[in-house]
Amino acid sequence: MRITLFVALAVAALIPASVVAQGNSARETVRCSLNDGPERACLFTDQAGRNGAHRMTFTGPGIRVIFVGRANSGWWSGQLNGKTAMGFERNRGNTVFSTADLGTRFAWWYPSNAHGSY
């Protein structure tokens, strides 16, 4: 119970108050990179379900990525564009996903949480 509360508080700290007031859906601009390509601005939409599942959609120039899954202690499991995938949080607000076949790698981060910025 304490761990669940801690995770919920940690996630809530990442989401601006204006987003929390809208319910269980967040929409904002982040930075992203597909297959280790150049970073670019992406529109990030996160729809959180009651059972802890997330549907995260990232759209930008040449990018449309959807991750559907759950988090557990900094690790994510689910599907990336319909393929089995895992993800890990480099640090708060900076996550990297890869499909199980290693064919697709996708990273996203808030500008203030770029890798190496904590």
Buried (B, 14 or more C-beta within 10 A) or exposed (E): EEEEEEBEEEBEEEBEEEBEEEEEEBEBEBBBBBEEEEBEEBBBBBBBEEEEEBBBBBBBEEBEBBBBBEBEEBEBEBBBBEEEBBBEBBBBBBBBBBBEEEEBBBBBBBEEBBEEEE
